[in-house]
Amino acid sequence: MAAPDEHATPIDDPRRALVERVRAGSALRKSARLQRLLTYLCERALGDPSGHIVEHQIGVAVFERTAGYDTNVDTIVRVQVSALRRKLEQHFLAEGIDEPVVIDVPKGAYRPVFRPRAAAMPAPLSPTTTAPAPRPSPRLAAAAGALLLAVALLAVDNVRLRSRSAPASPFLDHFWGQVLENGRPTQVVLSDASATLLAEALGHPITLRDYRGPSYPTSLTDRLTVDPATKTLLWQSAVKGLTTPQDARIARDVSLACGRHHIVPEVVTARDAQLDLGRLENLVVLGARRANPWMELFEGGLNFTYRFDDARRVASIANRSPLAGEEKEYTVAWLKSGYCVVAYIPKPRGTGSALLIFGADSYSVAAGGQLVTSEPSLAGLHTRLGVGRSARIPYFEILLRTNVAGTHSADYDVIAHRIVAAPTS
């Protein structure tokens, strides 16, 4: 008879009860596959705290792959663990907001971690760092702290979504009823301010290939010649990704608009996104390419595109085909005026639509969010496009000029638009 495992956890371990509550929550309730995956990973972690959990084992045990299958060809485990990671975050920001312990699946690993919600997570060190880092610069630390507040804002507002009333808003309902296409899943992808910070330090933008590469961000931070404290702070923020207050508010308002059509969008940061343009879903993508590398997938077909001159430190919106009275480029006057593009377009591949909101400065993004979530703004958009509530809204690109007051966009004007041709079947 085998000796009992001295590390094995008792059957009544409260962490097992937590797993069952997560399985029963709305984030996982409809996915038997993700429920099985969560149970398997957690039982492995609880039953053998020092053991390794490898991709191939998960594929065989959970997804019924044959022994010896090629994980380089069949990536189901990586895809599903990424989906589980997002669902766990969604659960503990909503139904599980009061849980004293949360479950994480750290990036790059398959072993789940049970950690007290109130406990401060130890700051990870860069793989190239072996000693505690010096104290980071106050300026960057303050910036990172401010960005983290945006996550808290989004969490609080998500909890309140279901308690809000829905006043009559015919133009809002008409627009979002079409964007959501009668119930398709919708993913809202927030920008990643840490990508902007890293691009600032590097002096050039981050490509989508680098951003989604397995060695990000180490492959980029290793090139920096900044002081160790700054390098460590940039690495730490880039590992997870940070959103902005503007994006958090837009995500809140988009979630409210979707809720009117009984759709609960999946809100993820750019770092956690796994966009597959062939998937049957709609997308809402926030942030210019410098802050959201996923924009690379869409900007090739746009007339209004984002530009940033690293040498001159100037951001602008380029107009590829100017019409009479339009400019070829619209340049930001920092903290005075800016520009934002809102594009409602068919996805480059697959089925569904993409709603893109990006600005030449972060404050102007709020204006784009207002355009698509405010009843008066959408009434004006209908008039601008020449459509009524009984007609289908054409795909479009809208260019806004914003007047920035302090640290927010006070108002805006629509200065140009394009009608985008619908794809031919």
N, C-alpha and C positions, 0 to 999 in steps of 0.2 A: 504493500500500500504506500502510495507516495506521501511524503511529508507535506503538511500544509504549508502554503506560502505565507511566510510571516508578514509579507507586505500586502496581502490581499485585503480588500476592504469588505466590511460586513454588508450583508444583503440589505440592511436597513439604513445604509449610508444616506444622509440627507441629499447628497449630490445626485444620487440615482432618482430621488423624488423630483429634483430640479430638472433632470433630463426629461422625465415624463411630463412635467408641466410645459416644457418647451415644445415637446412633440405634439402636445394637445393644443398649443397656441395657434392663432390664425396664420402665422408666418409659415408654419410647416404642416398644418392640418391637412392640406390637400395634396401633399407630396409624400407618398409612401416611400419613394426612393430616398428622399432626403431624411426621412425619419429613420430608415434602416441604417443609413450612413452615420447619422448622429449617434444612434445607439451603439453601433459597432465601435466607433472611435472612442466613445466615452467608456464603454466596458473594457476596452483594451487599456485605456489610460488608468482606470481605477483598479483593474485586476493585476496589472503589471506595470507599476509606476516607473520602473527603470528600463523597460523594454522599448524597442524601436518599432514604429509603425511605418511600413514601407508601402509604396504605391501598388506594387504588384499584389501584395496580400489583400489590400482593400478591393482591388479589381476582382479577384477570385471569390472572396468571401461575401462581398456586398452586391457586386454587379454581374455575378455568374460568368465571369470570363474563365477561359480554360487555363490550366496551369501552363506557364511558359509563354503567355501571350506577350506581344511586343508593346510595351508602354509608350514607345516613341511614335507608334502608328495609332494606337487606340488611346486617346487622352481622356477617356471618360472620367477617370478618378480626379484629375486636376480640374476639369470643368465642374464636376459636381461638388468638390470640396470648396471651390471658389463660390459657387451658388450657396452652399451651406453657410459659408462665412458671412455672406451678405444677409441671409435670413436670420442668423443669430443676432447680428447688429440690429436688424429691424425689430426683432422680438424684444430685445432689452432696451430699445428706445421707446417702445409702445407698451404692450401688455406686461412686459417684464420690467417696467421702469422701477418698481418697488422691490425687486429681488435683491437681497443683500449680497448674493454671489452671482456672478455672470460667467458665461462660458465663452471662451475665445478659441479660435483656431488660428494661431499666428501664421502670417505669410511665410511660405517656404517650408512649412511643417505640416504634419498630419495629426500630431498629438494635441488634443484639446487641453486647454488650461482652465481650471476653476479658480477664479480669483475674487476676493472681496471687492465689491463695488467701490467702497470708500477708500480702499488702500491705494496709495500712490504706486503706479507701475514703476519699477526700476528703469531708469533711462538706459536704453541699449547703447552699447558702444559700437563704433564702426568696426568691421572685421579687421581693419588694420590697426586698431587701437587696443593696447593691452593694459594701459594704466588709466585711472580716472582722468577725465578731460578737465582742463582748466575751466574756470567760470566763463560762460559765453558772454559775448558783448551785450550790454544792456539794451542797445537799440534793436538787435535781432531778437533777443529774448522777448522784449515787449511786443514786437510784431507777431511772433509766433503765439504769444498768449492771447493777443487780440483775435487772431484767426481761430484759435480753439474755442473762443466764446461763441463763434458762429455755429459750431456743432451743437453746443448746449441750447442755443436759440431754436435750432431746428428740432431738437429732441422734445423740448417743451411744447412747441407748437403742434407737433405731430400728435401728442397726447390729447390735445384739445380739439382736434379736427372734428370728431364725431359729435361734439356738443354744440357746434355752431349751427345756426339756422341758415337757410338758403333763400334769400329774397328773390323775387322775380327778376330775372336778368336774361331777356330773350336773346340778345346778341351774344352774350357770353355762352349761353347754352347752344346756340347755333354753331358758333366757332368750335367749341370743344367737342360737341357732338360729332362734328366732321373729323376733327383731329384724332379722336379716339376710335373712329370707325366702328361704332357699335360693339364695343366690348373687347377689342384687342388688348393684350397686355401692353403696358406702357412703362418705359424705364426713363427716369430723370437722372441725367449724369451731371453732377456738380463739377465745377472747375477745381483745379488743384493749385492753390496759391504757393505751395512749396515748389512746384515746378517753375513758377515765375522767379522765386528767390534763387533757385539754383541756376536758372538761365542768366540772371543778373550777375551772379558770381562767375559763371563761365564766359559771359560775353557773347553768347549765341543761343538760339532757341534749342529746345530739346525735341528731337524727332520722335515720332510715334514708335519707330523701331527700337530706339534706345529706351524709351519710356516703358515699353512692355517687355523688354529684354530681361532674362533671368538675373543679370548682374546689376540691374538698376537698383539703387543709385550709386553703388560703390564704383562702378566703372567710370562714372562722371566725377564724383567727389575726389577720387584719387588723382585727378588731373589738376585739382585746385592748388594754388600756392598761398592760400590764405592761412591765418593762424589756426592752430589745432582746435581751439574752442569754437571758432566759426565753422570750420569744416565739420566738426562733430554735430553741431546744431543743425546745419544744412542736411547732413546725412539722416539725422533722427527725424526731421520733419518730412523729408522726401520718402522715407520708408513707408509711412502711413498715408501721407497726403493731408492737406488742410483746405477746408473750404473757406468761403468769405461770408460776411453778414449779408451782402447783397444776394448771393446765391441761396442762402438759407431762407431768406424771405420769399424769393421767387419760388423755391421748392414748396414752401408752405402754401402760397397762393395757387400754384398749379395743382397741388394735392386737393385743395378745396374745390377747384374747378372740376377735377376728375371725380371727386366724391359726388358731385351733382349728377353724374352719370353712373354711379355705383361702381366706379373703377378705383382701386387702390394702387397707385403707381409705386413702382420699386425705385426708391431714391438711393443712389449710390454715389460715392465720390469717383472721380476719374481713376484713381488708383485701384479701386475695387471693380471697375467696370470691365466687362468681357463682351464687347460689342461684336455681334455676328449679324452683318447686314442681311444675310439670307433668312434670318429668323422672322417668324410672323409676329411682329411687334411694332409699336410706335416708339419713337425716341424724342426726348426733349434734352438737348445738349446745351450746356451753359459755358460761356467763357471763350475768349479768343484762343488761337492756337498756342500762344505763349503760356497760357494758363491751363489749357486743356488740349493736349496733343491729339486727342481723338478727333478734333476738328479737321485733321488732315484727310479724313475719309470723305469729307463733304465739300471742302472749299474749292476743289478743282472745277466744280460746276457752277460756282457763284459768280455774279457780276461784281458785287461789293465784297471785298476781301480785306482782311486785317494785314497790316504791315508794321514792323518795328525795326527802326534803324539803330542797331547797337552802337554804331560809331557816334551818331549825333544824339542818341537817346531821345528819339522822336517816334511817337506812335501815330498811325493814321489809318484811314479807310481808303483803299484804292477803288477807283471806279473804272472797270476794265473797258467799258463801252459808253463813254459819256454822251448824253443827249444834249440838245440845245439848252444852254443856260446852266448846265451842270459842270462841276469841276472834275478833273482827272484824279485828284487826291484831296482828301479832307483831313487836315492835320489837327491834332488835339492841342488846345491851349490849357496846360495843366492847371487844375483847380479853378478854371474859368468856364471853359466850354469843352464838350467832347462829342463823341459820335457812337451810335449803337446800330447794329444791324439785326433785324428780325427776319428770318427766312423760314417759310413754310414750304417744304419741298418734298417730292417723293424720294424715298431712300434710293441711293445709287444702285443697290441690288435688292432683290427679294421683294417682299410685299410690306406695305405700311408707309408711314410718312415720318419725316423728321422735322421738328421745330427747333431751329437754332437761334440762340440769343447770345450775341457777343459784342463787346464794345472795345473801342480803342483805348479806353481807360475803365478801370473797375467800377467807378461810380456811375457811369452811363449805362451799365448793364441793368441797373434798377429800372431805368426808363423802359427798356425792352420788356421787362417783366410786367410793368404796369400796362403796357400796350395790349398784352394778350390775356390779362386777368381782370381788367377793369371794364365794367359795362359801358361807361361813356367812351372810353378809348376804343373799344371794339365797335361801338356804333359808328364812330368816326372812321374806323378802318373799313367797315362795310361801304360807307359813302365814298371813301377814296378809291376803293376797288370797283365801285359801281355795281354792287350786288345787294339784293335784298335777302331777307331771312328765308325765303322760299327757294332761293337759288343756291347752287353749289359754289363755295368760295374757291377761286382759282389758287393754284400755288403761286407764291409771291416772294419777293424780297423787298423789305422796307428799310430805308435809311433815315435814322433820327439824328437830329442835332440837339444836344442837351445843354442846359445851362446849369452849371455846377455851383451850388451854394454850400460853402463849408466842406463837409465830408459826405454830402449826399446830392443826388440829382434833383433839383427843384422842379423843373419843367422841361418840356421838349417840344420840338416841331418836326413834323414829317417833311423832309425836303426832297425825297426822291423815292421812286418805287419801280419795280419791274414785275411783270407777269411772267411766271415760269411755265413753260409748256408742260402739259401732262404727258406721262409716258404713253407711247402707243402700244397697244396689246398685240 
